[in-house]
Amino acid sequence: MLNRLIEKIKEDKANWERFQNLFDEKEIHSKTILLQEGDTATHLHFIKKGCLRMWFNKEGKDITFQFFFEGQAVSSIESFITGQPSIFTIESIEPSTIVSISSGDWKQILQAFPELKEGFQQMLFQRFRNYAQLFLSRIKDTPRERYEDLVKNHPEIIQRIPQHYIASYLGITPISLSRIRNRR
């Protein structure tokens, strides 16, 4: 999404000069918190390299809700759009390179390039589809079925994410995940 966004802005040199400084690229270490649960999301982050996770705290345990990889945008979308406190924390899992833009600057870009709104809406729809699939999977699938689906449809998660985060994402303990993996 970031590459399409930048290419669109670069089509007009005056627009590129106007907007290029709105993007802040930085390298972050693993376990860097980009947004703390309860804070308001003021930035949208595009991942150039690395992996981030979105999680929330439940009775002192962190529950991983979603993973994000290269080429994806991440923010607590609900908080970013409404200005309400986030119900999620966003944290890097591995050293990452991200490009961030503030909410106000993002609104300026969408005003200047209304055609980009469709891409942003598609990102939102995909996020909500992911939420719905995760919700339904937790209701109808066994932990083993959830793990098998992850192996089949998201092998990058199995290859790059530590086991305790995968277990949290699947709604099981690391010991249960280990048993499921050993039975394969």
C-alpha positions in Angstrom: 0.0 0.0 0.0 2.8 2.4 0.8 4.5 2.0 -2.6 1.2 2.7 -4.4 0.6 5.7 -2.2 4.1 7.2 -2.8 3.9 6.5 -6.6 0.6 8.3 -6.7 1.9 11.4 -4.9 5.1 11.4 -7.0 3.0 11.7 -10.2 2.9 15.4 -9.5 6.3 17.0 -8.5 4.6 19.8 -6.6 2.5 17.4 -4.6 5.6 15.3 -3.8 7.4 18.3 -2.6 4.4 19.2 -0.5 3.8 15.8 1.1 7.1 13.9 1.1 8.1 15.3 4.5 4.9 14.0 6.1 6.3 10.4 6.1 8.7 9.5 8.9 10.8 6.4 8.3 12.5 4.8 11.2 14.1 1.6 12.3 12.9 0.1 15.6 14.2 -2.7 17.8 12.1 -5.8 18.6 9.7 -5.3 21.5 9.2 -1.6 20.6 5.8 -0.4 21.6 4.3 1.8 18.9 0.9 2.2 20.6 0.0 1.4 24.2 -3.5 0.1 25.1 -5.5 3.0 26.4 -3.6 5.6 24.4 -5.1 7.2 21.2 -3.7 6.1 17.9 -2.3 9.2 16.3 -0.2 7.5 13.5 -0.7 5.0 10.7 2.4 2.8 10.2 3.5 1.1 7.0 5.9 -1.8 7.4 8.8 -1.8 5.0 10.7 -4.6 6.9 9.8 -6.7 9.9 6.9 -7.9 11.8 4.5 -6.3 14.4 1.7 -7.7 16.5 -1.4 -6.3 17.9 -2.4 -7.5 21.4 -4.5 -6.6 24.4 -4.2 -7.4 28.1 -6.7 -9.7 29.8 -6.3 -10.3 33.5 -2.5 -9.7 33.3 -2.0 -11.9 30.2 -1.3 -10.5 26.8 -3.6 -11.9 24.0 -2.2 -11.6 20.5 -4.9 -10.6 18.1 -3.2 -10.0 14.8 0.2 -10.1 13.1 1.5 -7.6 10.4 4.3 -8.1 7.9 6.1 -6.2 5.1 3.8 -4.2 2.9 1.0 -3.9 5.4 -0.3 -0.9 7.2 -1.0 -1.0 10.9 -2.7 1.1 13.5 -5.5 0.7 16.0 -7.8 1.6 13.2 -10.8 2.2 15.4 -8.8 4.6 17.6 -7.0 6.2 14.6 -10.4 7.1 12.9 -12.5 8.0 16.0 -9.8 9.5 18.3 -11.0 7.2 21.1 -8.5 5.3 23.3 -7.1 2.1 21.7 -8.1 -1.3 23.1 -4.9 -2.7 21.6 -1.2 -2.4 22.0 1.0 -2.5 18.9 4.5 -3.9 19.3 7.4 -5.0 17.1 8.3 -8.7 17.2 11.5 -8.3 15.3 13.7 -5.4 14.3 11.6 -3.5 11.8 11.6 -0.5 9.5 8.4 1.4 9.5 7.1 4.6 7.8 4.7 6.5 9.9 2.3 9.3 9.1 0.1 11.3 11.6 -3.7 11.2 11.5 -3.8 14.9 10.5 -1.3 14.4 7.7 -3.1 11.3 6.5 -6.3 13.3 6.2 -4.5 16.0 4.2 -3.3 13.3 1.7 -6.8 11.7 1.4 -8.2 15.2 0.7 -5.6 15.9 -1.9 -5.9 12.4 -3.5 -9.6 11.2 -3.0 -8.8 8.2 -5.2 -6.6 6.8 -2.4 -9.7 6.6 -0.1 -10.7 3.4 -2.0 -7.4 1.7 -1.2 -7.7 2.8 2.5 -11.3 1.5 2.6 -10.2 -1.8 1.1 -7.6 -2.1 3.8 -10.3 -1.5 6.4 -12.6 -4.1 4.8 -9.8 -6.6 4.8 -9.1 -5.9 8.5 -12.7 -6.5 9.4 -12.8 -9.7 7.3 -9.8 -10.9 9.3 -11.5 -10.0 12.5 -14.7 -11.9 11.5 -12.7 -15.0 10.4 -10.8 -15.0 13.7 -14.0 -14.6 15.7 -15.7 -17.4 13.8 -12.7 -19.7 14.0 -12.6 -19.3 17.8 -16.3 -20.4 18.0 -16.4 -23.2 15.5 -12.9 -24.7 15.2 -10.8 -26.7 17.6 -7.3 -25.5 18.5 -5.9 -28.2 16.1 -8.1 -26.9 13.3 -7.0 -23.3 14.0 -3.3 -24.4 13.9 -3.8 -26.4 10.7 -5.4 -23.4 9.0 -2.5 -21.2 10.1 0.0 -23.6 8.7 -1.9 -23.8 5.4 -2.9 -20.2 4.9 -0.3 -18.2 6.8 3.0 -20.1 6.8 4.9 -16.8 7.4 3.5 -16.7 10.9 4.7 -20.3 11.6 8.2 -19.4 10.2 8.7 -16.0 11.8 6.7 -15.7 15.0 7.8 -17.1 18.4 5.7 -20.0 19.6 4.3 -18.3 22.7 2.8 -15.5 20.5 1.3 -18.1 18.1 -0.3 -20.0 21.1 -1.7 -16.7 22.3 -3.1 -15.9 18.9 -4.7 -19.4 18.7 -6.2 -19.0 22.2 -4.2 -21.9 23.7 -1.2 -22.4 26.0 2.3 -22.9 24.6 2.2 -26.4 26.0 -1.0 -27.2 24.1 0.6 -25.8 20.9 3.6 -27.9 21.4 1.4 -31.0 21.8 -0.5 -30.1 18.6 2.8 -29.6 16.7 4.2 -32.9 17.9 1.1 -34.8 16.7 1.5 -33.6 13.1 
